[in-house]
């Protein structure tokens, strides 16, 4: 369920569980199956990507991934959308 408008054009609170918004540059914002906000964005200070979810972190359940690999970032985004 993706849409192709810029992320600045909508309010993240309007996303329904399972809904994903994508920017032209590949950055993604979604609402997970459990209602958590998940983001994939390009890093500004260094090359690469960051994927985050607005859930409480614990030692065995990471809520953030930093990577230089596009495929790893997309896989983490999809996993966070399913698992949270």
Secondary structure, 3 states (H helix, E strand, C coil): CEECCCHHHCCHHHCCCCCEEECCCCCEEEECCCCCEEEEEECCCCCCEEEEECCCCECCECCEEEECCHHHHHHHHHHHHHHC
